[in-house]
Amino acid sequence: MTDVLLAKSPVKDPVADTHPWASPPLIPLYAASVLREKGYKTSFIDFNVAGGFKRKRLERILEKEKPRVVGVFTGTEEYLNALDITKYIKGKNSEIKTFLSGPHPTAMYNEVLKQPTVDFCVRGEGEYAILELVDAINNKSTSEYTEIKGVALKKNGDLISNPPNPPQKNTELPYPSRDLAPMKFYDFPGIVRTAWGGCPNNCSFCNVPTYRGRDYFARDPIDILKEIERLLFSYQHIRVIKFMDDTFSIDKDKLYELTDGLKKISPPFGWKWTFTTRVDKLTKKMAKEVSEAGCSTILVGAESGSQRILDSINKGIQKNEILEAVKKVINEGMDINVTFMYPLPEDTAETIKETINFMKKLKDLGANLILDFTTPYPGTPLYENSEELGIKILADSWEEYDAKHLLITSRYLDEKNLKKHFKKLVSEVGLNKMI
């Protein structure tokens, strides 16, 4: 019998066997560790891998585990599948308490809690809020629900959202419970966090501040190194460690302490690591240090090749900084992936042409280009201020919020013209992407 069953909702097709590019979802695995430390028997299932979401599979799990609480972690794209899971659970046993957590329930808790099969939303990174919620459910103390920071709930027909839960510092969280996850099924199992909290930047397309806030706490490098050693020696099929935080390089002193330690890790096989950073944080010294410490690839966000567009989305970078970042990384023998978004609210035919020319220049330098459709996630200025920005959201379903569909118009270009310019961009730059 299990006290708590935590689940990761599947993207798109709820009967898919696996999801390409899948990685262990660390947030529910951290939550599992916090619950287990308190003595709660906790299970975890990731419906993106190892069989996908099949109702018979969920039925077997419910019969075997008999959980009292089920929490489903979900973004926007997979939100409808998360609801399907809660509907099935409540249909089998209405006494089971359910909660949703993740970026979508954080931003859209008012809508989510209108669903009769969802009892609570845990907003933000709520590892300890989840623990408090499970404590309250276990104690059958409904009065405690309104005291738990980060929890939203229904009470006497009203929706109540408690004050937000502050992000946790690294010393307060145990390592994620990777032993509960099907590690052998992930394409990229070696995911590690280097910080808690959110991002201090103001990019208008990003939902990280809504979900995690703007406070940032860098983890102790020694603690990170211990976790990496544990990962590499426990799961010897892992050959790449990926640091998942966009804020990886903010604290350079801790970064260099980490790279010094990475040089000393020596499992009986070769391994590399990758990270994401901002171009305005990437110095020549940093490129040299991370390369010498075994970094193989750096990912940076360019988003547009027009300075006017970069300014309009509050990106806070200059075009020349993107060029210089690419040169620094290539000169140190590493790969660099550069992301772009299409379209952005102020895009015109001219700014798209600028972006095409800029992408070609980066490609000539040796950069790998990644192009995604701009996705107006709930909680972002793009979603909340779409009318003011002059854009139209084209999505008919939450499932389309996957960066693979044209989801917005720009202020100056309608859907038809954007599709025309997109085909030109793909053709001229030489990208393998269709619309």
MOQUI-V146436 format. One line per field, one symbol per residue. ss: DSSP state (@ for helix, = for strand, . for the rest). phi: phi as a letter, one per 30 degrees, with the letter a starting at -180 (. if undefined). psi: psi as a letter, one per 20 degrees, with the letter a starting at -180 (. if undefined). A space follows every 10 residues. Layout:
BEGIN
ss->???
phi->???
psi->???
END
This chain:
BEGIN
ss->...=====.. .......... .....@@@@@ @@@@@@@... .=====.... ....@@@@@@ @@@@@...== ===.....@@ @@@@@@@@@@ @@....==== =.@@@@@.@@ @@.......= ==....@@@@ @@@@@@@@.. .@@@@@@... =====..=== =........@ @@.....@@@ ..@@@..... ==..===... .......@@@ @@...===.. @@@@@@@@@@ @@@@.....= ===....... .@@@@@@@@@ @@........ .======.@@ @..@@@@@@@ @@..====== ===...@@@@ @@......@@ @@@@@@@@@@ @...====== ==......@@ @@@@@@@@@@ @@@@@..=== ===....... @@@@.@@@@. ..=....@@@ .......=.. ....@@@@@@ @@@@@@@@@. .....
phi->.cdbccbcdd dhddcddabe idbeddeddd ddddddddjd dbcbbcddbh jicbdddddd dddddhdcbb cccacdeced dddedddddd ddaddddbbc bkeddddced ddddddccdb cccidceddd ddddeddddh cdddedcddj ccacbhiccb cdedcdddde dccddddddd cdedcddbdc cbccacicbd dbedcccddd dcicdbbddd eddddddded ddddbdddbb ccddddcecd cdddddddde dddcdbddad abbbacbcdd cdcdddeddd ddcjdcbbcb cciaccddde ddchdibced ddeddddddd dcicdbcbcb bbdcecdbed dddededddd dddddjdccb cbddcddejd edddcedddi ccdcdcbedd dbicbdcbcc dcbdeddddd ddddeddddi ccbcb
psi->ppgppqqpqq qdoijqhrpq jqqpohghhg hgggghhijp pprqpojirl iaophhghgg ghhghlqhpp pppqaghjgh hghhghgggh hhoiippqqq qagghghkhg ggiipijohq poqanlghhg ghghggghil nhhhgiiopi pqrpokiqpp orqqpqqqqh iiprqqmhii qmhiiqhmil pqqirracpi rkpiipjghg giaiqpopqp hggghggggg ghhhnjipip pooipijgjg nhghghhghg hhhipmrkrq qrqrrqrqhi iorggggggh ghjjphpppq pggqjphhgg hhjkhkrqhh hgghgggggg hjjrqpppqq qprqhjprhg hhgggghghh ghhhijqppp pqppomqpiq hhghkgghik qppiqiqhhi mjjjqoiqrr hiprgghhhg hghgggghhl qmpr.
END
